[in-house]
Amino acid sequence: MGAERRGESASAAIAGATLFLLTALLGLQPLSTDLYLPSLPAIGTQFGATPIAVQSTLSVFMLAFAVFQLVVGPMSDRFGRRPIVLGGLAMFVLASIAGAAAQSLGWLVAARLVQAIGVCCAVLCARAIVRDLYAPEPGTRVLARVMGWMGVVTLVGPVAGGALQSLFGWRAAFAALAAIGLLVLLTAARVLDETNAHRNPLATRPRELVLNYTTIARSRAFRAYALAATASYTSLFSFISGSSFLLIQVLAMPPALFGVVFGGVTLGFMTGTLLTRRFQPRLGIAATAAAGGIVSVLAGWTMAALALAGVAHVGAIVVPMFFVLVGHGLVQPSGQIGAISEFPRDAGAAAALLGFAMFIAAAIAGWWVGASHDGTTLPLSLTVAAITTLTAASGIRLLHAERRGTWRDALAPVPGKAAAPVPTRND
């Protein structure tokens, strides 16, 4: 009995360490953005750079993350998850140190690019590890727990970043990222075993890659759900890229308070995901995405109307944006599930292609928000309103297609048709 209990305790400890590691790997992406957001105006002052030049540190990160998803996924299929994770984390640590020591904006942008590659390795391999270790249903529960803890990371990141900026300056955020990355690297080196039991030596061949991605991109269902998810994420990133300049410089909010306010706005996303878990099984994914799009567009145009009326107040930005993120929490899970539902045996490639589209669009939005910045609330508000209009239109189109039977609902297979088999580790 004592030996059995010790064995159960050891298994629980391993499971807990794995859960922590997965949360840390996935959490590096929002943390890499949110922790230094309060420092963007200070970086501009340090290097005498315009808002659009400083926001290139965000756009380059998103662009590199987008592109390297298409490479990292197949590399982990060929060489295994562990070496890609460890190599990516080492790159992240070194790039964070380089960012903290940057003597020019160009140096900082280059460091952010390498950071993005390292984060990409961590995030994509974390998703693949869940698929390696768990069948779909328990894997979904594991991911749900991880996403719950990631919500805490999203809340804490900007608050901690604001405090670091107020106490030590902008370089402290990159020093903190280096320390966090090193902790995750040491944890991964200790607890992460190789989980890819079926490595594919053909995974990185250009012909196989192109054929696979082309097949996915030709799917009308993939394109429709990907458009909804991409538009929704782009509205969020527009706020991420422009909020610090708007709230700190234009509306004179202290950096420490900005972190708290930004964290409060992200509670909208957590609220939306809770609503998704409650209503999606009854409504279906298309109707949930449509509902989220409607919530987002109403909030987005409320923000735009206030800006057009000349209301330059923090509440006129953050309250509507809270509800935009409620809609995002409804649209994003639905869009992602719908986009990959037709590709159970190529879910990783489908997820990578979806991520590529999302982050390319986000990088463009980040550039636009910086380029259109004019010292008022109007450019950001109109940008969010326009993007949420696309989100709502995409969701409504999905709902109409579902009712006409154009595409199969991922959560409710068409009667009389067998659901596509989903591979597990034992296949």
Solvent accessible surface area in square Angstrom, and as a share of the most:
residue,aa,sasa,rsa
1,M,156,0.69
2,G,37,0.36
3,A,67,0.52
4,E,111,0.50
5,R,157,0.57
6,R,166,0.61
7,G,37,0.36
8,E,120,0.54
9,S,72,0.47
10,A,53,0.41
11,S,69,0.44
12,A,66,0.51
13,A,66,0.51
14,I,115,0.59
15,A,58,0.45
16,G,39,0.37
17,A,29,0.22
18,T,27,0.16
19,L,25,0.12
20,F,102,0.42
21,L,3,0.02
22,L,3,0.02
23,T,16,0.09
24,A,19,0.14
25,L,0,0.00
26,L,11,0.05
27,G,3,0.03
28,L,2,0.01
29,Q,31,0.14
30,P,20,0.13
31,L,22,0.11
32,S,0,0.00
33,T,5,0.03
34,D,6,0.03
35,L,5,0.03
36,Y,0,0.00
37,L,0,0.00
38,P,2,0.01
39,S,1,0.00
40,L,0,0.00
41,P,13,0.08
42,A,29,0.23
43,I,0,0.00
44,G,8,0.08
45,T,111,0.64
46,Q,97,0.43
47,F,46,0.19
48,G,72,0.69
49,A,28,0.21
50,T,78,0.45
51,P,34,0.21
52,I,58,0.29
53,A,33,0.26
54,V,0,0.00
55,Q,3,0.02
56,S,33,0.21
57,T,0,0.00
58,L,0,0.00
59,S,15,0.10
60,V,34,0.19
61,F,0,0.00
62,M,1,0.00
63,L,84,0.42
64,A,8,0.06
65,F,3,0.01
66,A,0,0.00
67,V,65,0.37
68,F,66,0.27
69,Q,1,0.00
70,L,38,0.19
71,V,69,0.39
72,V,4,0.03
73,G,19,0.19
74,P,13,0.08
75,M,65,0.29
76,S,4,0.02
77,D,52,0.27
78,R,96,0.35
79,F,94,0.39
80,G,0,0.00
81,R,14,0.05
82,R,75,0.27
83,P,69,0.44
84,I,19,0.09
85,V,0,0.00
86,L,38,0.19
87,G,35,0.34
88,G,1,0.01
89,L,0,0.00
90,A,38,0.29
91,M,66,0.30
92,F,0,0.00
93,V,15,0.09
94,L,123,0.61
95,A,5,0.04
96,S,0,0.00
97,I,93,0.47
98,A,33,0.26
99,G,0,0.00
100,A,21,0.16
101,A,47,0.36
102,A,0,0.00
103,Q,124,0.55
104,S,51,0.33
105,L,29,0.14
106,G,52,0.50
107,W,106,0.37
108,L,0,0.00
109,V,30,0.17
110,A,56,0.44
111,A,5,0.04
112,R,0,0.00
113,L,72,0.36
114,V,55,0.31
115,Q,0,0.00
116,A,0,0.00
117,I,25,0.13
118,G,0,0.00
119,V,0,0.00
120,C,0,0.00
121,C,12,0.07
122,A,0,0.00
123,V,4,0.03
124,L,16,0.08
125,C,0,0.00
126,A,0,0.00
127,R,83,0.30
128,A,3,0.02
129,I,1,0.01
130,V,5,0.03
131,R,105,0.38
132,D,19,0.10
133,L,62,0.31
134,Y,68,0.26
135,A,42,0.32
136,P,60,0.38
137,E,129,0.58
138,P,46,0.29
139,G,5,0.05
140,T,87,0.50
141,R,148,0.54
142,V,22,0.13
143,L,60,0.30
144,A,49,0.38
145,R,147,0.53
146,V,0,0.00
147,M,93,0.42
148,G,43,0.42
149,W,145,0.51
150,M,26,0.12
151,G,9,0.08
152,V,67,0.38
153,V,36,0.21
154,T,29,0.17
155,L,47,0.24
156,V,83,0.47
157,G,1,0.01
158,P,0,0.00
159,V,60,0.34
160,A,35,0.27
161,G,0,0.00
162,G,0,0.00
163,A,44,0.34
164,L,39,0.19
165,Q,29,0.13
166,S,65,0.42
167,L,131,0.65
168,F,148,0.62
169,G,23,0.22
170,W,11,0.04
171,R,73,0.27
172,A,17,0.14
173,A,1,0.01
174,F,0,0.00
175,A,52,0.40
176,A,26,0.20
177,L,0,0.00
178,A,12,0.09
179,A,64,0.50
180,I,59,0.30
181,G,0,0.00
182,L,84,0.42
183,L,102,0.51
184,V,3,0.02
185,L,34,0.17
186,L,109,0.54
187,T,25,0.14
188,A,0,0.00
189,A,48,0.37
190,R,212,0.77
191,V,46,0.27
192,L,11,0.06
193,D,110,0.57
194,E,53,0.24
195,T,10,0.06
196,N,11,0.06
197,A,66,0.51
198,H,132,0.59
199,R,125,0.46
200,N,66,0.34
201,P,92,0.58
202,L,73,0.36
203,A,12,0.10
204,T,33,0.19
205,R,138,0.50
206,P,103,0.65
207,R,178,0.65
208,E,70,0.31
209,L,43,0.21
210,V,99,0.57
211,L,102,0.51
212,N,48,0.24
213,Y,31,0.12
214,T,48,0.28
215,T,73,0.42
216,I,1,0.00
217,A,42,0.33
218,R,181,0.66
219,S,16,0.10
220,R,139,0.51
221,A,5,0.04
222,F,12,0.05
223,R,120,0.44
224,A,3,0.02
225,Y,9,0.04
226,A,8,0.06
227,L,72,0.36
228,A,0,0.00
229,A,0,0.00
230,T,16,0.09
231,A,4,0.03
232,S,2,0.01
233,Y,24,0.09
234,T,11,0.06
235,S,2,0.01
236,L,25,0.12
237,F,1,0.01
238,S,0,0.00
239,F,1,0.01
240,I,15,0.08
241,S,0,0.00
242,G,5,0.04
243,S,0,0.00
244,S,0,0.00
245,F,4,0.02
246,L,4,0.02
247,L,0,0.00
248,I,25,0.13
249,Q,94,0.42
250,V,46,0.26
251,L,32,0.16
252,A,84,0.65
253,M,12,0.06
254,P,76,0.48
255,P,41,0.26
256,A,44,0.34
257,L,86,0.43
258,F,0,0.00
259,G,0,0.00
260,V,83,0.47
261,V,30,0.17
262,F,3,0.01
263,G,3,0.03
264,G,30,0.29
265,V,4,0.03
266,T,8,0.05
267,L,78,0.39
268,G,0,0.00
269,F,54,0.22
270,M,58,0.26
271,T,51,0.30
272,G,0,0.00
273,T,35,0.20
274,L,110,0.55
275,L,59,0.29
276,T,8,0.04
277,R,166,0.61
278,R,160,0.59
279,F,70,0.29
280,Q,15,0.07
281,P,103,0.65
282,R,169,0.62
283,L,92,0.46
284,G,11,0.10
285,I,0,0.00
286,A,0,0.00
287,A,20,0.16
288,T,1,0.00
289,A,0,0.00
290,A,3,0.02
291,A,39,0.31
292,G,0,0.00
293,G,0,0.00
294,I,78,0.40
295,V,49,0.28
296,S,4,0.02
297,V,26,0.15
298,L,119,0.59
299,A,8,0.06
300,G,0,0.00
301,W,116,0.41
302,T,67,0.39
303,M,1,0.00
304,A,0,0.00
305,A,58,0.45
306,L,57,0.29
307,A,12,0.10
308,L,111,0.55
309,A,79,0.62
310,G,61,0.59
311,V,60,0.34
312,A,70,0.54
313,H,119,0.53
314,V,37,0.21
315,G,22,0.21
316,A,8,0.06
317,I,2,0.01
318,V,21,0.12
319,V,85,0.49
320,P,7,0.04
321,M,0,0.00
322,F,57,0.24
323,F,99,0.41
324,V,1,0.00
325,L,2,0.01
326,V,11,0.06
327,G,0,0.00
328,H,6,0.03
329,G,0,0.00
330,L,13,0.07
331,V,1,0.00
332,Q,12,0.05
333,P,36,0.23
334,S,0,0.00
335,G,0,0.00
336,Q,66,0.29
337,I,62,0.32
338,G,1,0.01
339,A,1,0.01
340,I,54,0.27
341,S,31,0.20
342,E,69,0.31
343,F,25,0.10
344,P,30,0.19
345,R,146,0.53
346,D,56,0.29
347,A,20,0.15
348,G,25,0.24
349,A,18,0.14
350,A,0,0.00
351,A,24,0.19
352,A,3,0.02
353,L,27,0.13
354,L,5,0.03
355,G,6,0.06
356,F,59,0.25
357,A,39,0.30
358,M,11,0.05
359,F,16,0.07
360,I,44,0.23
361,A,26,0.21
362,A,0,0.00
363,A,9,0.07
364,I,109,0.55
365,A,8,0.06
366,G,0,0.00
367,W,137,0.48
368,W,120,0.42
369,V,9,0.05
370,G,5,0.05
371,A,47,0.36
372,S,23,0.15
373,H,54,0.24
374,D,90,0.47
375,G,37,0.35
376,T,68,0.40
377,T,10,0.06
378,L,60,0.30
379,P,24,0.15
380,L,10,0.05
381,S,0,0.00
382,L,66,0.33
383,T,14,0.08
384,V,0,0.00
385,A,0,0.00
386,A,59,0.46
387,I,27,0.14
388,T,0,0.00
389,T,61,0.35
390,L,84,0.42
391,T,2,0.01
392,A,8,0.06
393,A,56,0.43
394,S,6,0.04
395,G,1,0.01
396,I,67,0.34
397,R,127,0.46
398,L,2,0.01
399,L,28,0.14
400,H,92,0.41
401,A,1,0.00
402,E,47,0.21
403,R,179,0.65
404,R,172,0.63
405,G,59,0.57
406,T,46,0.27
407,W,29,0.10
408,R,68,0.25
409,D,16,0.08
410,A,24,0.18
411,L,85,0.42
412,A,60,0.46
413,P,57,0.36
414,V,62,0.36
415,P,127,0.80
416,G,89,0.86
417,K,133,0.56
418,A,103,0.80
419,A,63,0.49
420,A,39,0.31
421,P,88,0.56
422,V,79,0.46
423,P,45,0.28
424,T,44,0.26
425,R,113,0.41
426,N,144,0.74
427,D,105,0.55
